[in-house]
């Protein structure tokens, strides 16, 4: 193109997402629920069909595949970012083993079978793979939990009987339906080689995405926020040049989100009208009610006030030694644990345990990094300053309910996107 001044320039090719509000809502739904099953999610499946072109256009920018069948929609996405944080709250290893053993066994079974028949076939599959089985109650609980995970995905579903009854009785009369056409969609990503040879390297290869632009788009969609301090040179270059221009901002718009870019990093922000319940934000919404959520907010506020910046991993990070963390939690326990509606008695009695729960919550969000130095410093992300400190009232009066786990509804501000999903 020739400008009026005679200079020649090349027009930048701008990608514009072809999706509206309905498509954006469905995209957000798919990120936290990659399986939509006919008979359960018909409304969302219909929305996917109406917006399939625009949805696929956006997902193609991430390298993700959308499978749309008669009674199934499956988003095949890359593994969750920050593997260690996801694994902390993920299923137990024994449950994961039985999940895949049951999948391997179900493939050769008829569409209707008993739970005993399926488990017998899975134990045979375990023997073929040199995996020891015990038949004890821990194993039976893992099997039941794995079956519930398969039921959530619509792969193996109970037709009659109580699956929990298998824990007490392996001959419990439970009839299962095996949906063979959905079995092929269980594994979204295949890695090269045998994971038993070098599991860590196999997982790294599975997560590898060579294109920095695609890698950054996935991080912004799949994680709470992206810190500049965590990026390599090519990722930092993409963040500086393309996140606001013809790439990152357009992806955010496609999901109905807002891009927030600061010197410390970037995040996709969920507008308040974009969700009704905290659980719609993903596996780790924040703020959350309860003792742990309240303590986390107060500790973030304390770090913002007195935390050191000396030796920080990046601009805006604040550090507290573990000793200071425990000391301040003890002060907070004295202030908030007493009386009706106060903090959880069990957690108040064990400040170290409360500290671990708080750390797990903030690490799952990606806003806390603990350094294994002599002082065991807790580094709080600049993002922890975005939430206002809660009022000086007990946890129950803030949340309207007693101590509870994350994922419950919240009346507090929910601006941060938290789309960390299972696949």
N, C-alpha and C positions, 0 to 999 in steps of 0.2 A: 504494500500500500504506500502511496506517496502522500506525504503530508502537505499542507498548504505552503509550508516553508521549503518544500522541495526535498526534504529528507525522506529517505525510504525506511520504512519500518515494517516488521512482520506482525500482523495482527495475531494476538494470542488466541488460541482456540479455547473457547470457554465452554465447559460442559454444564448443561442445565438439567437438573433432574425433572423428569416428567412424572410427577406424583403430587397428589393433593393431600388434604388432611386425613382422609380415610386411609390412604396408602401409608402415610407416616405413622398413623396409629397402629396399623397392622405390622409394620416393620418393627416398631418398638415391642409389640407383643411377641413377635417371632424371636427377638433377641433374648427374651426371658422364658419363652416357651417354644423351643424349636420344633416340637411335635404338635400338630393340630389333628385331632382324630374325629372322624365322622361320627355323629351321634352325641358328641360332647362339645365340640367346638364348631358347630355348623355355621354360626353367625360369622365367626372369624374366617372360616374357610370360604364362605361366600364373598367376603370382602377381599380375600386374596385373589379369587378368580376375577373379580371386577377390576382389580388393579394390577394384574399379573405383569403386564408389560413394564409399567413404571417401577414396580418392585424389583423385577429382575434387572432392570437397567441400573438401579442403585446398588444392588447386591453384587453385580458384576464388577463394580469398582473396588469391591472388597475381596473379590475372588471367591465368593461364597455361592453355593448352588441351591436353587430352590426347586424342590420336587413337588409337583402338584399332581395328585392322582384322584380317583373318584371319591375316596373317603379318607384321604390322607394328604396333609401338607407337611413337608419336612424341610427345614432349613439345615443344610449341611455346611457348617461353618468351621473355621479354624479352631484349634484348641484354645481354651481360655488363657488370657494373658496372666502373668505372674502365677505360675503353676503351684508354687509352694503355698501361697496364700489361699488359692482355691482349694487345694488338697486339705487344708486345715479343717474346713467345714464340709468337705466332700464325704461320700460314703466310706465306710471302713474298708480296708484292703480285702478282708474276707468276703464282704458283700460284693465288692467289685469282681473278685474271682468267680463267685457263683453267678453273678449276672452274665458273664460271658460263657461260663460252662452251660448254663441253662439255654443260652442262645444257640450254642453249638449243638446241644441235644435236641432242641425244638425243631431244628431244620429237618430232621429225619422222621419226625413223628406225624401222625395224622392230625387233621384239623381239630379233633376233639380227643382229649386224653386226660387221664387222672394225674393228680399232682405226684402220686407215688411213681407212676410210670415215667413222668418227666424227670424226676430226681434220680431214678435208677439210671436212666440214659445219661444224665449229666455226670453221675459218678463214673460211668464207663468212659465218658469223654475225659474226665480228670485222670483216670488210670492211663489212658493213651498218652496224655501230656505229662505223665510222671508227677502229677499233683496229688499229694496225700489228702485223704478225706478221713474224718473222724466219726461222723454220725452223732456227735454229742450235741448238747443243747445250743452251744454257741454256733455250731454249724447250721443247725436247723433255723435258728434266728436269722442268720445271714441269708439262708435260702429264702425265707419268707420276705425279708427286706428286699432281696434281689427281685423276687417275683412282683413286689409292689412297684419297683422301678420299671419293670417291663410292662406292668399294667398301666402306669402313667404314660407310657409311650404307645400303648395300644398294640403291643406286640404279642404278649401272652396275657390274656384276660380271664378272670374267673367267670365261669358260667353258672356254677352252683356250688354251695358249700362255703365254709369259712377258711380262708387261707391261713389265718392265724392258728387254726386248730392243728396245723402241721407241726407246730412247735412242741405240742404235747404228744401227738400221735402221728407217726409217719404214714399210717394207713387212714388218715382222716379222709372222709368222702368229699373230695373237692374235684369238680370237673373244670378243666381249663380249655379255653379256645386258643389255638395257635394260628396267628395270622402270618402265613408264610411270605406273602408279598411284602410285608413290612420288615421282615427279618433282614432283608438285604440292605435296609437303610440304617441299621443300628450303628454300624461303624462308618463314621463320616470321613475319617482320614486314615489312610494306610501308610505305614512307614516302611522303609527298606530294611531288609535283614530280619534277624530274630531278636526280639526284645530281651530274651533270656541271656543273650551273649553279653550285652552291655546296655542295661536298661536306660541309664542316664543319657548315653549317646543316642540311643534310639529315640527317646523322647525329644531330645534337642533337634534331631533331624526331622522329626514329625512337625515340630513347631517352626522350622526354618522357613522364612519367606524372604527370598533374595531381593525383591523389589522394595526399596525403602518407602516409596509413596504408598504402596498397598499396605506395608507393615504399619505405617503411621495411621492410615485411615482405620485399620482394624483396632489399633490401640485406642484411638479416640472414641470409637463406637463401643468397644468391648470393655473398657476399663473406666474407672471413676474419673481419672484425670491423668495427664501426661506431664511429667516434670522434665525440664530441660536437662537437669543433672543426670537423668537416666538415659539420655540419647547418645547414639554414636554420631559421627560427623555427618553422614549422609542424612540421618533422620533430623538432626538439628537444622541442616540446610533446608530440608523440606518444610520444617515448621516455620522457618523464618521467611520463606519465599512463597509458599503455596497454601498455607493453612487459611489465610484470609481471602485469597484470590480465587482461582478457578478450580479449587479442589476441596479443601477442608470445609469451608463455609457452605459449599454446595451440598456436600454429604450431610452436614448438620441439618440443612434446610429440608433435605429429603426425608429425614427422620422426624421432622417437626421440632427440631431442637435449635438452640442458639449456641453459637461459638463464642467462648470467652477466652481471649488470648491475653496473657500477661507475660512480663519478662521472665517469670519463674516457670511458665509452662502454658498449657492450654487444656480446655475441657469443653465437652458438649453439655449444655445445661438444659434441663427439662423445665419448660414453663409450667407455672402452677396449674394451668388448665389442662396440662398434658397427662395428668394422672389423678386418680381418686383415692387410691390406697398406696401406702408405702411399698407394699410387696410388688406393685407393678413396676417399681424402679429396678428390681433385680434382687440378687441374693443378699446384697449388703446395703440396704438403705440407711441413711443417716440424716438427721438425728433420729434416734429410736428411744422409746420409753423404757423405763425400768432403771434399776440401780446401775447397771453397767453403762447404759447410754447416758444417764445423768452424770455419772462420774467421769465418763470420757469427755463430755462437753466442758465440765468444770476444769478438768486437767488441761485440756487444750487452751482454755482461757488463761489458766495459771501460767502455762508455758509462754503464751503470748506476752504476759506481763513481766515475768522474771527470767525467762529462758535465755541462755547464753547464745551468742552468735559466733563465738570463737570456735574455729574448727568446723563450722557448719558445712554440710555437703553442697550448699548453694545459697544464693541470696534469699533472705527471708525465712530461712529455717531457724528454729529455736530448739535449744537443747536443754534437757534436764537429766541429771544423773539419776540412776535408779534409786539411790538413797533419798534424793529429794522427792522423787515420785511417791515412794512409800511413805515418806514423812507427810507429804501434803494429803495423800489419801487418808492417812490417820486423822488429820485435822478435819477433813470432810466427813469422815465416818462419825466423829464426835458431834458434828453439826447436824447431820442428816439421818443418822441411824436410829435416833431415839424416837419413841412414841409411835402411835398409830399412823400408818401411812409412810413411815420412814423407809430407809433402805432395807434390803434383804438382811435378815439377821445372820444367816450363814456367811454371806459375803463380808458383812461388817466385822465378823469375828476373825476373818482371815484376810488382812490387807494384801498379802502377797498374792493370794488367789484372785482377789478383785483386780489387782494390777495386771495379772496375766489375762483375765477376761477383757479388760480395757485394751490392753495391747493387741489382743487377737482381733478385736473389733476394728481398731484403727489401722492395723496392718492389712486386714482384709480390704479396707477402703483404699489402701495405698497412700495413706497420709501420715504414716509413722514408720520410721526406720530405727531399729535398735542396733547399736554398735557394740561389738564384743570387745571393748577396750577395758581398761582397769576400772573405770567408773561406770561401765555399762550404760552409756548415754542413750537416752531416748531422744530422737530427733523428730520434731513435729514440722510437717509440711507447712508452707505459707498458706495453703488452702484451709488449714484448720481455723484460720482467723475469719473465715467467711460466715461462720455461724455465731450469732450473738450468744453471750453467756446467758444461761438460764437464770430465771429469778431465784432468789435465795429461799426456796421452798422445797420441801421434801419431794422425792421422785413421784409419789402417787399424785400429789396435787398438780404436778406438771402434766402428767400423762393421763390422769383420770383413771388409772388402774394400778394394780400392784406390779411388782417386778415381773417382767416377762421377757421372752426372747425377742431378738430382732425379727423384723418381718411383719410386725403388727402395725395397725393403723397409727398414724401420728398426726397431731394437730400442729406440730411445729413446722418451721419452714423446710421445704424439701426442694431445693433448687439443684442439687448436684445429681447428675446422671450416674446411676450405678447399674450398668447393664453387664453383669457377669453371669453367664448362664452355663448350664450344663449342656452338653451336646449329645 
